[in-house]
Amino acid sequence: MLKAVHVTAVVVSHDGGNYLPRTLAALLDQTRPVDAAIGIDTGSRDSSLALLQRAFGEANATNIGEAKGGFGAAVMAGLPAAVGGPGTAAEPGAPGESSPVEWIWLLHDDAAPARDALAELLQAVERAPSVTVAGCKQLAWDAERRLIDAGLSTSRWAERLTLIEADELDQGQYDGRTDTFAVNSAGMLIRRDAWEELRGFDPAFPGVGDDVDFCWRNWLAGNRVVLVPAARMFHVEHRPNGLATPSAARKSQVHLRLTHTAPWKVPIHWIGALLGSLLRFVASVLVKEPGYGFSQLGATLAALFRPRALWRSRRNARRTRRVRRSVIRGLQTSRREVWAHRRSLVEAIGGDDFPEAPDSQSLEPSGDSADDFADLATNERGWIGAGAVAAGIIAFIASAVGLLGLWGAGGVVGGGLLPLDAASDIWRSASSWWIGLGAGLPGHGDPFGYVLWLVAILGGGDSNTSVVWLLLLAMPLAGLGAWFAAGSMTTLRRYRFIAALVWAAAPALQVAVNQGRAGALVAHVAMPFLFLALMRATGSAPGRDTSSASPKASAPVAVRKAPGKPGTNGTPSWTAAAAAGLALAVVTASAPSLLLPSAVLIVLCGVFLGRRGKTMWWALLPSAALFAPYVLSVLERPRALLADPGLPLQFDAAPLWQQFLGQPLKFDINGGLAGLSIFGPSGVPWALLLAVLVGGPVLLLAVAGLFVPGRRSNIARLLWAAALVFLAWAWLAGHVASSANGNQLVSTFTGPAVSAAGFAILGAALIGADNLFQVGAKPGNGRLAGHAAQRTTSAVATLLLVAGPLASMGVWATQNVVGSTGTSSAGALGAARLVQPAAQNTLPATAVDHGLGPEQTRTLVITEDDDGGYTSSLMRGSGTTLDSLSTIASANSIVGAPGQEKLVADDDATASIRNAVATIVAGIGVDPRPGLEKLGAGFVVLKADDTVAPLTASRIDSVPGLVAVGKTDSGWLWRVTPLNPAANADAETAHRASVVDAKGSVVALLPSDGSSVEATIPAGDDGRQLVLAERADAGWSAWLDGRQLSPTTSGWAQAFSLPTTGGKVEVRYITPWEPWLGVLQVVVIGLTVLLAIPMPARRPKAGVLKEQNSLRKEYSSV
């Protein structure tokens, strides 16, 4: 019978030059030789094609180019032409003899059959004519007793399974197997007629799973699949750059499940696969493997969203199916067996420690154990460190003296600061798509609002007191953060202490504190934590075995480089990447102008670092999610992305050379020190001397980091490049007016960019100092006198490095104590302190009560200048607060190209406010109430100097409709009486929402809650309108008893046409992006927080062989 069999061997190769010689030799050495052989090469870049041509002849070796579908696609592409060619088909038998049965034997380039493999396969199929597919037992290429698989199976969810235990040896335990669900394509023997009937492998499978699908369809066609344990195949397990990746396995699994399920179950399995991948992704984040979870999710989506491939696969399977699908269920593995097998894998693979020698997975991103935060930088301490405590105490003393007047204050105002609302109101302002300033404006709240909310929460819910403590603790917190971050650059304690002092005393921080620039302050404090997290995310922080050599060492000591813990020694850390994402979100929300340069630098680092940079992309996700709604709101006015949070403040940007010294504000060389007359303008350049003392030593060490050789010199160069990028960006942004302060245009504050560049320079300085120390500590570098000179130089350098920040903090504290508050001489070094305790409420209590109540009455605040001019503001609630400010509103009135900006003319709403103010302060008897009612203003407050206020107040007293309440702590107060007393008999003041008749008279007042309205209105005459004291915008929608009302306008105000019937009315501001982006933010931020929480990472036990990684495809599902 064997003579009536014709076997064609098909060898497929792709860059298999290292394995083909053994494979081809084993093929030619078979005890039962093949009758024909063909080679199919898929565009190899090595000698694979030449080897095939030498073994089979040029006519029987085909190059089909690169096959993206893997082994099955290559066989399908090369087999028809090659088998049909001369010399490969079976020769016809003699008259009266039956034609031989044709078989196809599939071989991989990295799978060598045993000498008797083909003979054993043919004997098996001879005994069982119903068998159309036979397979080999797979053993390891270089460990011939270690099992890879003995037949394949699938779970009920179509997951490919081998059910081989970790490090299992072949002891004949599977020699009794025959019928099996599927066999490996390496060494698969297929009867030619079955191959043609099933149309070979399905090209829809991405390099893995095509053998399982073929065997599945073979069973459904009424044929059998058997394993021949006596036929052995020696197969390479972990081939570099192979197609059998976990992503390909997941894609294959989903496609298999959808192909072979009943039609009515396809939608169920489709949804189940999607939800399962989402759960896998969340689980991967919890176990610190988000890269794996993301690849699995991507593979699932790729499998789900290719309907044409699925339709072709199902049609092909349906065409050859002869038996019911349930027939083969007994060959599949039950759920209980799957979970039992997984538990055994977990027990075998799980462990606590690394093996003694590092393996190839050492550069893979990993989850962090508690060591990520317990051993932040060095092994020279067992607690927080004396240097950190000392630097914190010094910075706290300087802060306490310099801000002595803020102790015990319940709030702080001045400069860029205003009072804050309660934490819940801060969140509402930050997440709202309607800006509640003046007459309202469409746009999302500033991302900085979320930072203020976090500050309020950390302060126990008292937002105003929290800001006071933020100012008081800014310097010690900055120093503490710099101490931690310096540990990623050096392990020498004194340099970390110096770094903490330098950063706590940075001029950019002092200016931010004195001028109340809350955004720049928070960004400065958070930058060290961002830097530390990025260093650890890329594995760039030094580990225990890379510490600097001790000066006491007399000879070099060989140090064994152990596998790095996550975040050190080249091992990236997903936990640190998530922490970097959260820190970057805080920094960019506080200083939006840093978003673009930071993103560019992180992307470039991720690209240049290769495998070590693969975690960097996660650091961008929180900021992207946080800024997505805001960016959509500023597409028409992108200059708002450069605006600083808080009240816009004018400033003179320092020239570039002063910014290199860490100074954000311009000073004259002979300008003296602000507020200190003894160090005022004179023949001694006090300003230059102090600036050079503070920034000069650090700058020199940073330059040394560029040129002194050392292990981390490349990082110093990268830090210098980052510093130059930030300073260049600050120069460009300084030419763009991003906000307006009254009639003055204000550009982006240079402080955050100077802080970012300053910390990069500080990091380069630490590396330079470390390199200089290493050079000096090398044995044999000079005699005793040389070492003495080195110690003297080191002591002087240390003294200068410490003297600079101490002098800076001392001068700053002295300026704040004895200097004049609020003013400073032009050109002097330093900024006058503008912040001061909040003495009284912004608005009188009566106005606040009605502003926070259901009326939501507005208050028109008129401020009289010293020169007799007037400014005005329409305030809501308890007054304009820091969290209610909007960079969108601040940039909305600016138009023009950079350098040619100007303020736009007032729109109708702003003009209405100005007209009302002009009418009131003129006191000529004109009634301002029509305009005030449309603005929703029920109170008028005058803020003026006591010398001129009585005169202005007497004029306002004569204005019709304004009833004087009297002088309050917040200014002179008047109440606006309603125009229609009969209709408003139950209301004291105007409301935000009202119903007006066809003549424009108010006939009903409606309560409001935030930006929405929910009330019941009575029936009325035709022509009525519901009018909001808000600017008209397409986002406003209203419903009456569930029926949407037609939007219209009442002048500049938003209005809706009302029918004659009454009912329950609802008004809301709606944008289609709100729910989707809200969910995106919750998901991204939530997953990032979960990923940033450190947890112990499971490691393989030292006694388990490295080859157990071959089980990753199954273990990854655990």
Secondary structure, DSSP 4 states (H G I P E B T S, - for coil): -GGGEEEEEEEEESS-TTTHHHHHHHHHT-SS--SEEEEEE-S-SSSHHHHHHHHH-GGGEEE----TT-HHHHHHHHHHHHHTSTTTSPPP--TTPPPPEEEEEEEETTEEE-TTHHHHHHHHHHH-TTEEEEEEEEEESS-TTBEEESSBEE-TT--EE--PPTT-B-SSTTTT--B-SB--STT-EEEHHHHHHHTSS-TTS-SSSHHHHHHHHHHHTT-EEEEEEEEEEEE-SS-TT-S--HHHHHHHHHHHHHHSS-GGGHHHHHHHHHHHHHHHHHHHHHTT-HHHHHHHHHHHHHHHT-HHHHHHHHHHHHHH--S-GGGGGGGSPPHHHHHHHHHHHHHHH--SS--SS--GGGGS-B---THHHHSSS-SS-SSS-HHHHHHHHHHHHHHHHHTGGGTT-S-EEBTTB-----HHHHHHHHH-SEE-STT-EESPPPTHHHHHHHHHHHTTT-HHHHHHHHHHHHHHHHHHHHHHHHTTT---HHHHHHHHHHHHT-HHHHHHHHTT-HHHHHHHHHHHHHHHHHHHHTT-B--GGGPPPPTT-SS------PPPPTTBTT--BHHHHHHHHHHHHHHHHH-GGGHHHHHHHHHHHHHHTGGGGTTHHHHHHHHHHHHHHHHHHTTT-GGGGGPPSSS-----BPPHHHHHTT--B---TT--BTT-GGGSSSSS-HHHHHHHHHHHHHHHHHHHHHHS--TTHHHHHHHHHHHHHHHHHHHHHTTSEEEEETTEEEE--SHHHHHHHHHHHHHHHHHHHHHHHHHHHSTTSS-HHHHHHHHHHHHHHHHHHHHHHHHHHHHHHHHHHHSPTT---TT-BS-----EE--S-SS-HHHHHHHHSTT--EEEEEEE-TTS-EEEEEE-TTS--TTT--HHHHHTTEESSTT--EEPPP-HHHHHHHHHHHHHHHTSS---HHHHHHHTEEEEEEE--TTTHHHHHHHHHTSTTEEEEEEETTEEEEEEPPS-TTTTTT-SS--SEEEE-TTS-EEEEE-EETTEEEEEE----TT-EEEEEEE--TTEEEEETTEEPPEEEETTEEEEE--SS-EEEEEEE--TTHHHHHHHHHHHHHHHHHHHS--PPP---TTS-GGGGGGHHHHTT-
